[in-house]
Amino acid sequence: MQHSALACPARRRRGNYSLMVAVATVAILAMGALTIDVAYMRLAQAQAQDVADAASNAALIVLRQTGSQSLAQQAAEKVIASNEVAGHRPELAGITFGHWDAEDPAPELVESGANPNAVRVVVAREGDQAVPLSLSRLFGKEEFEVRASSTSATRSFQIVFVMDITNSWNERDFLHAREGALVSLGMLANTATGVDEVGMTSSPTASPRSTRPSPSLPSRPKPTPSRTRGPS
């Protein structure tokens, strides 16, 4: 009987240890979920932001080169398809073209289809493409959605073409200068925005070069050598 009385407290202590282990296990799993899954979420968000930045830059470059919004969107889609977010390809959740005023203290993208100078791209893994979690599933959180947006814009430009006309110019030089100016203006017109400014001027026109032959100076008569005779 004495042995049995001494064994009861031991069994009670073993039960307390089991309860403590169970509580500690839950705490360890919670800390693991907080550490591993939160870090994974931050990694996925950073990757989505990188993809959005690259896609908006690519779209803006193509837009400025071609002036085509459809080609710009294709460039963004190509960049998105070439990258991954948390091990899978994200999707283009939205693309917006508009105007961005860099001189505004609080600039915002104003959506406009006429001569845009900015592109906003939204990249996401949402819905069926949501990112699965690991330890957080034990607490009812199986997945999370990722969304990132990026806006790329260009400043307005002010360009002045200066024609430096000199006396050496002829009619062909003027034609070449005109053709070069028209080509440059055509390139700018394809990507110009409503706030861009282009001008043209020329240096002071020099006096025209004369094509008449210079008048010849009268020739001086050559001196005739004189002979001196000596005494005969």
Secondary structure as GFF3:
##gff-version 3
##sequence-region A 1 232
A	DSSP	alpha_helix	2	32	.	.	.	ID=ss1
A	DSSP	pi_helix	33	37	.	.	.	ID=ss2
A	DSSP	alpha_helix	38	66	.	.	.	ID=ss3
A	DSSP	alpha_helix	69	81	.	.	.	ID=ss4
A	DSSP	beta_strand	91	100	.	.	.	ID=ss5
A	DSSP	beta_strand	109	111	.	.	.	ID=ss6
A	DSSP	beta_strand	118	125	.	.	.	ID=ss7
A	DSSP	three_ten_helix	127	129	.	.	.	ID=ss8
A	DSSP	beta_strand	131	132	.	.	.	ID=ss9
A	DSSP	three_ten_helix	135	139	.	.	.	ID=ss10
A	DSSP	beta_strand	143	144	.	.	.	ID=ss11
A	DSSP	beta_strand	146	153	.	.	.	ID=ss12
A	DSSP	beta_strand	158	163	.	.	.	ID=ss13
A	DSSP	alpha_helix	171	191	.	.	.	ID=ss14
A	DSSP	beta_strand	197	202	.	.	.	ID=ss15
###
